[in-house]
Amino acid sequence: MSAYLFFNQEQHVLICKEHQYAVSSKFLSRHLLEEHDLDISVRQDIIQYMCQFTTAEASQLIYSIEKVAPVPYLSTIVGFQCQYNMCHKVLGTLQSVQKHCKHDYDWKAKDREK
């Protein structure tokens, strides 16, 4: 099973080695079906094996303002860090930061220039 997925024990996330991103345990079956050319019995074996791990959801992950060591099998991407009110949350796109600010800080479109 380790040929396809890696379980990061520190963050409690499943990482797809081929695609180099975390996969939610809720969507593991769909990920294997849509993104990998695997026989159904192989997919079922992988899912059965991965059920032994307790995984964290994205909302449970802890964001650090400190530099962190690269995580095995995760690609490094350019991201955006919210710096409003000492938040420091890191998100992958400018749109996701804008959505975060709108949801968490009730920002309006005119506030984007701040």
Buried (B, 14 or more C-beta within 10 A) or exposed (E): EEEBBBBBEEBBBBBBEEBBBBBBBEEBBEBBEEEBEBEEEBBEEBBEBBEEBEBBEEEEEEEEEEEEEEBEBBEEEEEBEBEBEEBEBBBEEEEBBBEBBBEEEEBEEEEEEE
